[in-house]
Amino acid sequence: MSLTVGQQAPAFSLYDSEKKKVNLDDFKGKNVLLLFFPQAFTGTCTKELCSTRDNIALYEQVNAQVLAISVDSLFTLARYKDDQQLNFPLLSDFNKEISKAYDCLYDTFVFDMKGVSKRSAFVIDRDGIIRYAEVLETASDLPDFSKIQKTLSDLK
């Protein structure tokens, strides 16, 4: 069942690329832009996350914390974050539990890979309520960042 605007965001606790446990509840009182991406070191994912990196001031201006999640291991994410000089946490959903909870998991991805996160974007407000939800079926598509920015600006 897909998540919709107005629902409580599913809680999570995942390790980041720095081997620290990160909980959604850590950001109560702050808006969160939650980005799921299929895999580190791939073209569209790199384009999306580097664009987010380059525009981080836009998110900071609206009191939003960016968090990016994939099913890659935290070791892969650490290398990727370092290589791309990403300035927000990358969280490992290696066990695929959070991608399932947010209903953004491919049954089968390229090369017959099972259980890869779909490119998705969720804006979660200060109270943990989903204010924007976009789950993309095609991995080469990007979320609508203008709508994301508008949603975050409206929450300010």
C-alpha positions as CSV (number, residue, x, y, z in Angstrom):
1,M,0.0,0.0,0.0
2,S,1.5,3.3,-1.1
3,L,2.0,6.1,1.3
4,T,0.0,9.3,0.8
5,V,0.2,12.9,1.8
6,G,-1.2,13.4,5.3
7,Q,-0.1,10.1,6.7
8,Q,2.4,9.6,9.5
9,A,5.8,8.8,8.0
10,P,7.0,5.3,8.9
11,A,9.7,5.5,11.6
12,F,13.1,4.2,10.9
13,S,16.5,3.5,12.4
14,L,19.4,3.0,9.9
15,Y,23.1,3.2,9.9
16,D,24.7,6.0,7.9
17,S,28.0,5.9,6.0
18,E,29.8,7.1,9.1
19,K,28.5,3.9,11.0
20,K,26.2,6.0,13.2
21,K,22.6,5.0,13.8
22,V,20.2,7.6,12.5
23,N,16.5,7.7,13.4
24,L,13.8,9.7,11.8
25,D,12.8,10.9,15.3
26,D,16.2,12.5,15.5
27,F,14.8,15.3,13.3
28,K,11.5,16.1,15.1
29,G,11.0,19.8,14.8
30,K,12.7,19.9,11.5
31,N,11.5,19.2,8.0
32,V,13.1,16.2,6.2
33,L,13.6,15.5,2.5
34,L,13.9,11.8,2.3
35,L,15.4,10.6,-1.0
36,F,15.5,6.9,-1.9
37,F,17.9,6.0,-4.7
38,P,18.6,2.7,-6.5
39,Q,22.3,2.4,-6.4
40,A,25.5,4.3,-5.6
41,F,27.9,5.0,-8.5
42,T,25.3,5.0,-11.2
43,G,24.6,7.9,-13.6
44,T,21.2,9.1,-12.6
45,C,21.8,8.6,-8.9
46,T,25.0,10.6,-9.1
47,K,23.2,13.4,-11.0
48,E,20.4,13.6,-8.5
49,L,22.5,13.5,-5.3
50,C,25.2,15.9,-6.7
51,S,22.5,18.3,-7.7
52,T,21.1,18.1,-4.1
53,R,24.6,18.6,-2.8
54,D,25.0,21.7,-4.9
55,N,21.7,23.1,-3.8
56,I,22.0,22.2,-0.1
57,A,21.6,25.9,0.9
58,L,18.0,25.8,-0.5
59,Y,17.1,23.0,1.9
60,E,18.9,24.7,4.9
61,Q,17.0,27.9,4.2
62,V,13.7,26.1,4.8
63,N,14.9,24.2,7.9
64,A,15.1,20.9,6.0
65,Q,17.4,18.0,6.6
66,V,18.3,15.9,3.5
67,L,18.6,12.1,4.0
68,A,19.3,9.7,1.2
69,I,18.6,6.0,1.4
70,S,19.7,3.0,-0.7
71,V,20.0,-0.7,-0.2
72,D,23.8,-0.4,-0.7
73,S,26.0,-1.4,2.2
74,L,27.2,1.4,4.5
75,F,30.8,0.7,3.3
76,T,29.8,1.3,-0.4
77,L,27.9,4.5,0.7
78,A,30.9,5.7,2.6
79,R,33.1,5.5,-0.5
80,Y,30.4,7.0,-2.7
81,K,29.8,9.9,-0.3
82,D,33.5,10.6,-0.2
83,D,34.0,10.3,-3.9
84,Q,31.1,12.7,-4.7
85,Q,31.7,15.0,-1.6
86,L,28.1,14.7,-0.6
87,N,27.1,17.0,2.3
88,F,24.2,15.1,3.8
89,P,23.8,11.6,5.3
90,L,23.6,8.5,3.2
91,L,21.7,5.7,5.0
92,S,22.0,2.0,4.3
93,D,18.7,0.1,4.0
94,F,20.7,-3.1,3.3
95,N,17.9,-5.3,4.8
96,K,15.3,-3.5,2.7
97,E,12.9,-2.9,5.6
98,I,12.5,0.8,5.2
99,S,12.2,0.7,1.4
100,K,9.4,-1.8,1.9
101,A,7.8,0.4,4.6
102,Y,7.8,3.4,2.2
103,D,6.5,1.1,-0.6
104,C,9.4,2.0,-2.9
105,L,11.1,-1.3,-3.7
106,Y,11.5,-2.9,-7.1
107,D,10.7,-6.6,-7.2
108,T,13.2,-7.0,-10.0
109,F,15.6,-4.3,-11.1
110,V,18.2,-4.4,-13.9
111,F,20.3,-7.5,-14.4
112,D,17.7,-9.5,-12.4
113,M,18.7,-7.7,-9.1
114,K,16.0,-8.2,-6.5
115,G,14.9,-5.6,-3.9
116,V,16.5,-2.3,-5.1
117,S,15.0,1.0,-3.9
118,K,12.9,2.9,-6.4
119,R,13.9,6.5,-6.9
120,S,11.5,8.3,-4.6
121,A,11.1,11.6,-2.7
122,F,9.2,12.3,0.5
123,V,8.9,15.5,2.4
124,I,8.2,14.9,6.0
125,D,7.2,17.9,8.2
126,R,8.3,18.8,11.7
127,D,5.6,16.5,13.2
128,G,6.5,13.5,11.1
129,I,3.6,13.9,8.6
130,I,4.2,13.2,4.9
131,R,3.6,16.4,2.9
132,Y,5.0,15.3,-0.4
133,A,5.3,11.7,-1.9
134,E,6.7,10.7,-5.3
135,V,7.7,7.2,-6.1
136,L,9.1,6.8,-9.6
137,E,8.8,3.5,-11.6
138,T,11.5,4.4,-14.1
139,A,15.0,4.7,-12.5
140,S,16.2,7.2,-15.0
141,D,13.5,9.7,-14.0
142,L,14.2,12.3,-11.4
143,P,11.8,13.6,-8.7
144,D,10.1,16.9,-9.3
145,F,12.5,19.1,-7.3
146,S,10.5,22.3,-8.1
147,K,7.4,20.8,-6.4
148,I,9.6,19.5,-3.5
149,Q,11.0,23.1,-3.0
150,K,7.5,24.6,-3.1
151,T,6.3,22.0,-0.5
152,L,9.3,22.8,1.8
153,S,8.8,26.6,1.3
154,D,5.1,26.3,2.2
155,L,6.1,24.5,5.4
156,K,8.5,27.3,6.5
